[in-house]
């Protein structure tokens, strides 16, 4: 530390000013590229992840809300399938083809 102090005091005031400016500039560069930019990138990544998760939740809520409607459709289709099977498959009641043989 004493050596640095001697080097600093051995410089002219103009050189001290230039070295101080260079030191502050170096400190700012290290601060910006070592702290600020990584922090901003991290927060941007978190924002994107939160947005994706929120969109996923909205999608899942829509699917949940369509559940009863889909169940009704499935029930209706099963009933229609049974009705068609009764009319077309031989050996079941109401079969027109079975009545001919």
C-alpha positions in Angstrom: 0.0 0.0 0.0 2.9 2.3 0.8 4.4 1.6 -2.6 1.1 2.6 -4.3 1.0 5.8 -2.3 4.5 6.7 -3.3 3.8 6.1 -6.9 0.6 8.2 -6.7 2.4 11.1 -5.0 5.3 10.9 -7.5 2.9 11.8 -10.3 2.1 15.3 -11.5 -1.4 16.5 -10.7 -2.5 16.2 -14.4 -1.3 12.5 -14.4 -3.2 11.9 -11.1 -6.3 13.3 -12.7 -6.0 11.1 -15.8 -5.3 8.0 -13.7 -8.3 8.8 -11.5 -10.5 9.2 -14.6 -9.2 6.0 -16.0 -9.8 4.2 -12.7 -13.3 5.4 -12.4 -14.0 4.4 -16.1 -12.5 1.0 -15.4 -14.7 0.7 -12.3 -17.8 1.7 -14.3 -17.0 -0.9 -17.0 -16.6 -3.7 -14.4 -19.7 -2.6 -12.7 -21.8 -2.5 -15.8 -20.6 -5.7 -17.5 -20.0 -7.6 -14.2 -23.2 -6.7 -12.3 -25.8 -4.6 -14.2 -26.0 -6.5 -17.5 -26.0 -10.0 -15.9 -28.7 -8.8 -13.5 -30.8 -7.4 -16.3 -30.5 -10.6 -18.3 -31.5 -12.6 -15.2 -34.6 -10.4 -14.6 -35.5 -10.6 -18.3 -35.3 -14.4 -18.1 -37.5 -14.4 -15.0 -40.1 -12.2 -16.7 -40.2 -14.5 -19.7 -40.6 -17.6 -17.5 -43.4 -15.9 -15.5 -45.2 -14.9 -18.7 -44.9 -18.5 -20.0 -46.2 -19.9 -16.7 -49.1 -17.5 -16.7 -50.0 -18.4 -20.2 -49.8 -22.1 -19.2 -52.1 -21.5 -16.2 -54.6 -19.7 -18.5 -54.5 -22.6 -20.9 -55.0 -25.1 -18.2 -58.0 -23.1 -16.7 -59.6 -23.1 -20.2 -59.2 -26.8 -20.5 -60.6 -27.3 -17.0 -63.6 -25.2 -17.8 -64.3 -27.2 -21.0 -64.3 -30.5 -19.0 -68.0 -30.8 -18.4 -68.8 -29.8 -22.0 -66.4 -32.4 -23.3 -68.0 -35.0 -21.0 -71.4 -34.2 -22.4 -70.1 -34.6 -26.0 -68.5 -38.0 -25.1 -71.7 -39.2 -23.6 -73.7 -38.0 -26.6 -71.3 -39.7 -29.0 -71.4 -43.0 -27.0 -75.2 -42.9 -27.1 -75.2 -42.3 -30.8 -72.7 -45.1 -31.3 -74.9 -47.5 -29.4 -78.0 -46.4 -31.4 -76.1 -47.0 -34.7 -74.8 -50.4 -33.5 -78.3 -51.5 -32.6 -79.4 -50.7 -36.1 -76.5 -52.1 -38.1 -74.9 -55.0 -36.1 -76.7 -58.3 -36.6 -78.0 -60.1 -33.5 -78.9 -56.9 -31.6 -82.4 -55.7 -31.1 -83.8 -53.5 -33.8 -81.5 -55.0 -36.4 -83.1 -54.9 -39.9 -80.5 -57.2 -41.4 -81.2 -59.9 -38.7 -84.9 -59.9 -39.5 -84.2 -60.8 -43.1 -82.3 -64.0 -42.4 
